[in-house]
Amino acid sequence: MMSLRALTASIVLAAAAGVCVVPAAQAAPVQLTGTQLAAALLPGSTFFPDGEARLDKAATTNSGRRLEHARTRHNLAAIGCTALFIDIGYRGFGESAMAASAYIVNGTYAAFWQSVYQFTSSASARSFFTATRAAWLRCPSFNDSGSYAVRVKPVARSSYLLIMVKHIRKATSDLAVLATWTGTDVYMIEAVNILPWSYSELLPDLMRELIARVRAASGVMVR
């Protein structure tokens, strides 16, 4: 994915991962533009309260001020592992809007990335969610400026936890991505070098907050 590739290019760490269920919310009746979704993303202070985080522009994007109607450019049923790693985080999956941003702390390798893909129907969002999960299940390993080992942990019917370990030379880099489908949206939050916190404790809390912000922007209450 664009975010994963950008954030792991120079990140070296060893972390542990866990699992926790993230409950689904009600479907959103309002379609937001990419610009509106970007405004609803979690601010850097949510991830790094001390204010040392900076926006990583290489992993930050949105689909703009209009809803998209373009055809899907990526066939998730046949996409290769490296292509999936690079392309997730960009447009082109049949979404009506999307937004993503990343924050990293200067002088450290701590980083967070978040994204939301919005679709015109819950069925389309679910299709994207299940197709990406199936694609990662086909990718126990791949290469992109280093070798990656991949594990997919089911969390619930509407969530899964993606664990990646990158080996390059003598260094090891770990990251975790929690993906959640709810209503017409698919959310992803990635954490890199978040020790001593646990993925199982931190990522679900961040996911709930992200979903609540996007739902509030579209006028929907999260239950």
Secondary structure, DSSP 8 states (H G I E B T S, - for coil): -HHHHHHHSS------------------SS---HHHHHHHS--HHHH-TTS-EEE-GGG-EE--SS---------TTT--HHHHHHHTTSS-SS-SEEEEEEEEETTS--EEEEEEEE-SSHHHHHHHHHHHHHHHHT-SEEESSSEEEEEEEEEETTEEEEEEEEEETTEEEEEEEEEEEETTEEEEEEEES-TTS-HHHHHHHHHHHHHHHHHHHTT----
